[in-house]
Amino acid sequence: MGDDQGAALPQQHDPVTLDDAEHARLVAVVTAASVHGPVALRRLWDDVVASYGAEAASRVWQEALASSDIGQT
């Protein structure tokens, strides 16, 4: 295995702090996307991580799961 392994890793982002309005908007988007199934949620996860970082995405997902029945299946 060579140095090519690092090229496959996603780019790391500095932690992003979302303002309340942006956080609420993303929670609503995650909740709405849930009706389209796990593939849609995975794509959205990838987009949110790419735009805001994993920590911000995780916070959004946790709130969306807690405030809806997404995780109840």
C-alpha positions as CSV (number, residue, x, y, z in Angstrom):
1,M,0.0,0.0,0.0
2,G,1.4,3.3,-1.0
3,D,0.6,6.9,-0.4
4,D,-2.5,6.7,-2.6
5,Q,-4.6,5.8,0.5
6,G,-4.7,9.4,1.6
7,A,-6.2,10.5,-1.7
8,A,-9.4,8.5,-1.0
9,L,-10.1,10.1,2.4
10,P,-12.6,12.9,2.5
11,Q,-11.3,16.4,3.0
12,Q,-11.4,17.4,6.6
13,H,-13.2,20.6,7.5
14,D,-12.8,22.9,10.4
15,P,-15.8,22.6,12.7
16,V,-18.7,24.8,11.6
17,T,-21.1,26.4,13.9
18,L,-24.4,26.9,12.3
19,D,-26.6,29.8,13.3
20,D,-30.0,28.8,14.6
21,A,-31.8,29.5,11.3
22,E,-29.4,27.4,9.2
23,H,-29.5,24.6,11.7
24,A,-33.3,24.6,11.8
25,R,-33.4,24.7,7.9
26,L,-31.1,21.7,7.7
27,V,-33.1,19.7,10.3
28,A,-36.2,20.4,8.2
29,V,-34.4,19.2,5.1
30,V,-33.3,16.0,6.7
31,T,-36.8,15.4,8.1
32,A,-38.3,15.9,4.6
33,A,-35.7,13.8,2.9
34,S,-36.5,10.9,5.2
35,V,-39.6,10.0,3.3
36,H,-37.5,9.3,0.2
37,G,-35.6,6.5,2.0
38,P,-32.1,5.7,3.1
39,V,-30.4,6.3,-0.3
40,A,-31.7,9.9,-0.3
41,L,-30.6,10.4,3.4
42,R,-27.1,9.0,2.6
43,R,-26.7,11.4,-0.3
44,L,-27.9,14.3,1.9
45,W,-25.5,13.2,4.6
46,D,-22.6,13.3,2.1
47,D,-23.7,16.8,0.9
48,V,-24.1,18.2,4.4
49,V,-20.7,16.7,5.6
50,A,-19.0,18.1,2.5
51,S,-20.5,21.6,3.1
52,Y,-20.5,21.9,6.9
53,G,-18.3,19.0,8.2
54,A,-19.1,15.8,10.1
55,E,-19.7,17.5,13.5
56,A,-22.3,19.9,12.2
57,A,-24.0,17.2,10.2
58,S,-24.1,14.9,13.2
59,R,-25.8,17.6,15.3
60,V,-28.4,18.2,12.6
61,W,-29.1,14.4,12.2
62,Q,-29.4,13.9,15.9
63,E,-32.0,16.7,16.2
64,A,-33.9,15.5,13.1
65,L,-34.0,12.0,14.5
66,A,-35.1,13.2,17.9
67,S,-37.8,15.4,16.6
68,S,-39.4,13.0,14.2
69,D,-40.2,9.3,13.6
70,I,-37.2,8.8,11.3
71,G,-35.5,6.6,13.8
72,Q,-38.6,4.7,14.8
73,T,-38.5,2.2,12.0
